[in-house]
Amino acid sequence: MVKSCCHAIMCMKPVFVLLAVSTIDGRIAKGSAHMTDWSSKEDKVFLHKKLDEGDAVVVGNNTYKTARGPLSRRNCIVFTRKVRGMKRESDYLVYLNPEKTSLEKFVSSMGYRKIVVLGGAKTYSYFLENGLVDEIFLTIEPVVFGSGISMFESGFKPRRFSLVSSRRLNRAGAVLLHYSSRKFSGALQ
């Protein structure tokens, strides 16, 4: 029996793309309430372009609180432990506890094909730990915080990615790195 085209599309694995901006010393923020207003305008232009390409955005609760306004008109999935499973707040906003509800089943049921992940560290780590990272776009800004939040939390197996491209974003020295998980599978040996 041949499955319908619609069924085949719904069964395709969604693509998860992590977007992050980091300092030279590997920090994505000074603290949990720190905005990314320190990143370059070129990084922001790239960020908005990638957000426009996605069907939905996944963020952690703290990241959502700091970027609520700009995310208000996008399909937004907020990771939080404050809900038992999933809570739909509006047509565009869903709170989801990934320990209680399958993110992959939810995004598939919504027909989302490309999901952009904006952090923070706990959210990035969830995707890495669960083998859900397809691509990473990482902007390195020529700034040093000296302390703050790293992109990933510790405690998971190292994973290997392949560099797809790198390019300089501006004269100040911001660099955009594009990585893919497609060439490699699993943890480092």
HUJO-V521509 format. One record per residue. RES is the residue in one letter. PSI is psi in degrees with one decimal (* if undefined). BURIAL is 1 if it has 9 or more other ideal C-beta (glycine too) atoms within 8 Angstrom, else 0. D_FIRST is the distance of its C-alpha to the first C-alpha in Angstrom with 1 decimal. Layout:
RES_PSI_BURIAL_D_FIRST, RES_PSI_BURIAL_D_FIRST
This chain:
M_132.6_0_0.0, V_130.5_0_3.8, K_148.0_0_6.5, S_157.7_0_9.5, C_-41.1_0_12.6, C_-41.9_0_14.6, H_-41.1_0_12.6, A_-40.4_1_13.0, I_-43.1_0_16.7, M_-26.6_0_17.4, C_-10.8_0_16.2, M_142.5_0_18.5, K_131.3_0_21.8, P_154.5_1_24.7, V_126.8_1_27.7, F_121.5_1_30.9, V_118.2_1_34.1, L_129.5_1_37.5, L_131.2_1_40.5, A_154.2_1_44.0, V_136.3_1_47.6, S_155.6_1_49.9, T_171.0_1_53.6, I_-34.7_1_54.9, D_17.8_0_55.4, G_23.8_0_51.8, R_136.3_1_52.2, I_-14.6_1_49.9, A_159.0_1_52.5, K_-32.7_0_55.9, G_179.1_0_54.8, S_-22.0_0_52.1, A_9.6_0_53.5, H_125.5_1_54.1, M_162.1_0_52.6, T_31.8_1_51.4, D_-4.2_0_54.1, W_-11.0_0_55.6, S_160.3_1_52.9, S_159.6_1_53.6, K_-31.4_0_52.7, E_-38.1_1_50.6, D_-41.7_1_48.5, K_-39.5_1_48.1, V_-45.6_0_47.0, F_-44.6_1_44.3, L_-49.0_1_43.3, H_-36.1_0_42.9, K_-47.1_0_40.9, K_-37.8_1_38.4, L_-40.1_1_38.3, D_-27.7_0_37.5, E_-19.5_0_34.5, G_154.5_1_33.0, D_-26.6_1_31.0, A_162.6_1_32.9, V_137.0_1_35.9, V_129.9_1_36.3, V_158.1_1_39.9, G_165.4_1_42.0, N_-43.5_1_44.3, N_-41.4_1_47.4, T_-41.5_1_46.0, Y_-42.2_1_44.8, K_-35.9_0_48.3, T_-19.2_1_49.9, A_25.4_1_47.5, R_-47.0_0_46.6, G_-58.0_0_47.9, P_-24.0_0_46.1, L_-5.6_1_42.8, S_-22.4_1_43.1, R_16.7_0_41.1, R_153.3_1_38.2, N_113.5_1_35.2, C_127.5_1_36.9, I_117.3_1_35.8, V_119.4_1_38.9, F_129.1_1_38.8, T_149.8_1_41.3, R_0.0_0_42.1, K_-5.5_0_43.8, V_152.7_1_40.8, R_-33.5_0_39.0, G_-81.6_0_35.5, M_142.7_1_35.0, K_116.7_0_37.3, R_120.0_0_36.6, E_-34.5_0_39.9, S_-176.1_0_39.0, D_-27.6_0_36.2, Y_-11.8_0_36.9, L_124.8_1_38.0, V_131.8_1_36.3, Y_131.3_1_38.1, L_132.7_1_35.9, N_106.1_1_36.9, P_-13.0_0_34.7, E_-18.0_0_35.9, K_-22.4_0_34.5, T_136.8_1_31.5, S_115.8_0_28.7, L_-44.2_1_29.4, E_-42.3_1_26.0, K_-40.8_0_24.2, F_-49.8_1_26.8, V_-34.8_1_26.5, S_-41.9_1_22.7, S_-27.7_0_23.0, M_-9.1_1_25.6, G_15.5_0_23.5, Y_129.2_1_26.2, R_-38.9_0_25.4, K_120.6_1_28.9, I_128.1_1_31.3, V_129.2_1_35.0, V_121.5_1_36.9, L_4.5_1_40.7, G_-173.0_1_42.1, G_-150.8_1_44.4, A_-42.4_1_44.7, K_-39.7_1_43.0, T_-47.6_1_40.0, Y_-43.8_1_39.9, S_-40.2_1_40.3, Y_-47.9_1_37.4, F_-41.4_1_35.0, L_-48.0_1_36.5, E_-34.1_0_36.5, N_9.9_0_32.8, G_30.8_0_31.7, L_-0.6_1_30.7, V_116.4_1_33.0, D_-40.2_1_31.4, E_152.4_1_34.5, I_128.0_1_38.2, F_115.0_1_40.6, L_117.9_1_44.1, T_128.3_1_47.3, I_116.8_1_50.4, E_143.9_1_53.4, P_63.9_0_56.9, V_147.8_0_58.1, V_124.7_0_59.0, F_-31.6_1_59.0, G_-28.4_0_60.4, S_168.6_0_58.5, G_-157.9_1_55.5, I_127.1_1_51.8, S_160.3_1_49.8, M_-41.0_1_46.3, F_147.8_1_44.7, E_162.9_0_46.1, S_170.8_0_46.7, G_12.7_0_45.1, F_164.8_1_41.8, K_138.7_0_40.9, P_146.2_0_41.7, R_148.2_1_38.8, R_140.8_0_39.0, F_158.8_1_38.2, S_132.7_1_38.5, L_121.1_0_40.9, V_-45.3_0_39.2, S_161.5_0_42.3, S_143.0_0_45.7, R_149.1_0_48.0, R_132.2_0_51.2, L_-29.6_1_50.9, N_175.1_0_54.6, R_-23.5_0_58.2, A_-21.3_0_58.7, G_10.7_0_56.3, A_136.4_1_53.1, V_135.6_1_50.2, L_122.5_1_46.5, L_134.8_1_44.3, H_120.3_1_40.5, Y_151.6_1_38.7, S_148.1_1_35.1, S_-2.4_1_33.5, R_-37.1_0_30.9, K_-33.0_0_33.1, F_153.3_1_34.1, S_136.0_0_32.3, G_-166.6_0_34.0, A_165.3_0_37.7, L_148.6_0_40.6, Q_*_0_41.7
